Amino acid sequence: MYKHQIHKGATYLIFIFINLSLFYILIPILFDNINQFTFLNCFLFAIAGAYLFSELYFSIFKAIVQKDFLITIYKHFFIYLGFLISMVLVLGYNWLLMATGYFDELTYTFFSILGGVIWLISMKVATIFPNIPEKKGH
């Protein structure tokens, strides 16, 4: 789905920079008890959200190739519906970890949703970068 290999690398580079800057701002606001694993858990949940959203996005866009207005709405509806179902499953996993005593808040699911949205923004921004042609003589 990426036009060139540089777009894939730029997507994840932008994703990491945006996430780390938002973590620095949001984690002290959202969490009462911050320990050494809070940032790591938030980052892992954001990566999980980005992975789930990217897999849904690419699989639906590869399966449906028509360029009609209604088809575009149809594609985006099922992408967001599938992502919502995935986030409900992540919320259930987060609740299970909270019930067993590993986590004390359900706020980590927010970072999964944020990770999926930031991945989409990063992918759209990464397409701005031009392709660097490879030299075939080496």
C-alpha positions in Angstrom: 0.0 0.0 0.0 3.0 2.3 0.5 4.0 3.9 -2.8 7.7 3.6 -2.0 9.8 2.1 0.8 10.7 5.6 2.1 7.0 6.2 2.9 6.9 3.2 5.2 10.0 4.3 7.1 8.8 7.9 7.3 5.4 6.7 8.6 6.8 4.9 11.5 9.4 7.6 12.2 6.7 10.3 12.4 4.5 7.9 14.4 7.2 7.5 17.1 8.0 11.2 17.3 4.3 12.2 17.6 3.7 9.5 20.2 6.7 10.3 22.4 5.8 14.0 22.4 2.2 13.3 23.3 3.3 10.8 26.0 5.4 13.5 27.6 2.3 15.8 27.7 -0.5 13.4 28.4 0.8 10.7 30.8 1.4 13.1 33.7 -2.2 14.4 33.2 -4.0 11.1 32.8 -2.2 8.9 35.4 -2.0 9.4 39.1 0.8 6.9 39.9 3.6 6.9 37.3 6.2 4.2 37.7 9.0 3.0 35.4 6.6 0.9 33.3 3.9 3.5 32.6 5.5 5.0 29.5 6.4 1.5 28.2 2.9 0.2 28.6 1.4 3.3 26.9 3.9 2.9 24.0 3.1 -0.9 23.7 -0.7 -0.1 23.6 -0.1 2.6 21.0 1.9 0.2 18.9 -0.9 -2.4 19.2 -3.5 0.2 18.1 -1.3 1.3 15.2 -0.8 -2.3 14.1 -4.5 -3.2 14.3 -5.5 0.0 12.3 -2.8 -0.5 9.7 -3.8 -4.1 9.1 -7.5 -3.2 8.7 -6.6 -0.2 6.5 -4.4 -2.2 4.1 -6.6 -5.3 3.9 -9.7 -3.3 3.1 -8.0 -1.0 0.6 -6.4 -4.0 -1.2 -9.7 -5.9 -1.3 -11.8 -3.1 -2.7 -10.1 -1.2 -5.6 -13.0 0.7 -7.1 -12.9 4.5 -6.9 -16.5 5.4 -6.5 -17.8 7.9 -3.8 -20.1 5.4 -2.2 -17.4 2.7 -2.2 -15.0 5.1 -0.5 -17.6 5.7 2.2 -18.2 1.9 2.4 -14.4 1.3 2.8 -14.0 3.9 5.5 -17.1 2.7 7.4 -15.8 -0.8 7.6 -12.3 0.3 8.6 -13.6 2.4 11.5 -16.1 -0.3 12.5 -13.4 -3.0 12.5 -11.1 -0.7 14.5 -13.9 0.0 17.0 -14.4 -3.8 17.4 -10.6 -4.2 17.9 -10.6 -1.5 20.5 -13.4 -3.2 22.4 -11.2 -6.3 22.5 -8.3 -4.2 23.7 -10.5 -2.7 26.3 -11.5 -6.2 27.4 -7.8 -7.2 27.6 -7.0 -4.0 29.6 -9.9 -4.8 32.0 -8.6 -8.4 32.4 -5.2 -7.0 33.3 -6.8 -4.6 35.7 -8.9 -7.3 37.3 -5.8 -9.5 37.8 -3.9 -6.6 39.4 -1.3 -5.8 36.8 -2.8 -2.4 35.9 -4.8 0.0 38.0 -6.5 2.0 35.3 -8.3 1.5 32.0 -6.5 4.5 30.5 -4.2 2.4 28.4 -7.0 1.7 25.9 -7.1 5.4 25.1 -3.4 5.1 23.9 -4.4 2.2 21.6 -7.0 4.4 20.0 -4.6 7.3 19.8 -2.0 5.0 18.3 -4.3 4.1 15.4 -5.3 7.6 14.7 -1.7 8.8 14.8 -0.7 6.0 12.5 -3.2 7.2 9.9 -2.0 10.8 10.2 1.6 9.6 10.0 0.9 7.6 6.8 -0.8 10.6 5.1 2.0 12.9 6.1 4.7 10.4 5.0 3.4 10.5 1.4 4.6 14.1 1.1 8.2 12.8 1.1 9.6 12.3 -2.4 11.0 8.9 -3.4 14.8 8.6 -3.5 15.7 6.5 -6.6 18.1 3.6 -6.0 21.3 3.3 -8.0 21.4 0.0 -9.9 25.1 -0.1 -10.6 26.2 -1.2 -7.1 
